[in-house]
Amino acid sequence: SSSEGEKGLLTGELRDQAGSAGSDWFAFDVARMGSATEEQRAAYLARLQDAVEAVYANKEDSMMRLRISDIHRMALTVIACGTDPDGNPINLIHDTVWNSNSCWGDPGDQGINGYIWALLTIDAKNYQEPEGAEWTREKLVSELLSRQLADGGFGLIKTDPSDVDLTSMVLTALA
């Protein structure tokens, strides 16, 4: 029955793999659709917090394994599940957007995706940029627009041809 399937949302292996792309995007989707209960979201968030703490516990290794957009995905999943990712001692908004240069590096190090996901993340809850932020909305928008190609589209890096997926992602972030 459908109630049996719903009992399985954000549980078991899916919950145990919190922090991975497949689990996080599924959690993001079902939380945004309102399909997960408060208890299921809380249980997923607890596992996701464990995953984020593990990322920060071995940050050097994590920086080799993960891209900054992976951390943005985790932040967006936290937001979708009904909590703020700007907690103590780990503040994902501060570390991956406002002051990413100091914490994770230039978001553009992974190509245009880093700027796209940074902008999507801060606009997910209309976060206000703090005084002295290394990155602002204006700077992120400026970086995105500076990468527009002659045909109007966007590629991963300035020397790549336009890509429909990346172009649509940029337009979504700018919207």
Steps between C-alpha positions, in 0.01 A plus 500: 500500500610863463519547877766227515704682236466828686635340819822439309562862399829633634566180692734202481778505243384833358529666842827320574651651185412857593762731356516309171352654186232235444372503857515878540316576177233242584461652849490848346225393259275318745541773763411772247199297383383465861512121471732440799377526856662730752651197673645368173650839416647531852655152479649580158631833627670327794685269259579789268644693794722200574613501135575874506692465827704220341576726202626770735688254725728413209469812288823446304383159378148632445631781280662239276185284484226762485423806296358812657169429324481175703495712815240730341287189432522406866400854601204498261389163638514639854287797390249273322470284812399808699817609683765764445848389389651800675539339842784479747775399483457419129340771290467372145372832363793692649757238399385419147365832381579815694854397596571203276844630400618464860319171564467303175661711226361702211163356398612534137781250551258231382378711209178693474315243716651640820358846432164358393453290813628773733237739364224237511593416859487854636183578308328186631419695818598849388797508736637846571869540431705589805727800525838427344392190306753377245212418266178695454201440277623780276844340468350155427266645236789695350715185480218311330432775247871537423496139379226548243621392158456682170199284408327597826550165670733377774755219521673345800805718438548799270671294231223237482217529250151588622322222679121495526506348851745755640323785322168401656666467842649851470162642396334326794757643742466849353119483514 
